[in-house]
Amino acid sequence: MESLPEKTCSIERLVTQPKLIAAAKAGVKTQQRRDGVYGWPGESFQLEGMDFIVTDLSRQRLGDMTDDDAKAEGFPGLEIYKDIILKMHTGMTWNADSLVWVHSFSAKADA
C-alpha cells in the first residue's frame, strides 16, 4: 500500500474563500493547490453544509499549470489565477519550479 504524505494543515482549511466555496458548490471548482497536504484521497469535508470527498492528491510544478488547471481551480484562465493568487499571498512570487500539492475533489454522492 502506498504511504500518504504527512498532513500539514486541517482539511477544513482546504477551501476557505467565499467565492471559491460557491464555485465548488456549483461544481465549477474541483481542485485546490496548496503548499502542504490538507487532505488525503477518500477523506471527506464540508463546505457550507455540502459534502465533498478528496478524489486525488498529486504534486505539480507551478510552471506546468494550464488554463484547464486554472479552470478546475474555479478561475477563467491561468493569467487571472496567477494574478489573484499573487494578490492574495502578499510577498509571493510565481516561481515556475515551485511544487504544490493538487487536491482534487468532488461533491460526495448521497448514500
Secondary structure, DSSP 8 states (H G I E B T S, - for coil): -------SS-GGGSS--HHHHHHHHTT---EEEESS----TT-EEEETTEEEEEEEEEEEEGGG--HHHHHHTTSSSHHHHHHHHHHHSTT----TT-EEEEEEEEE----
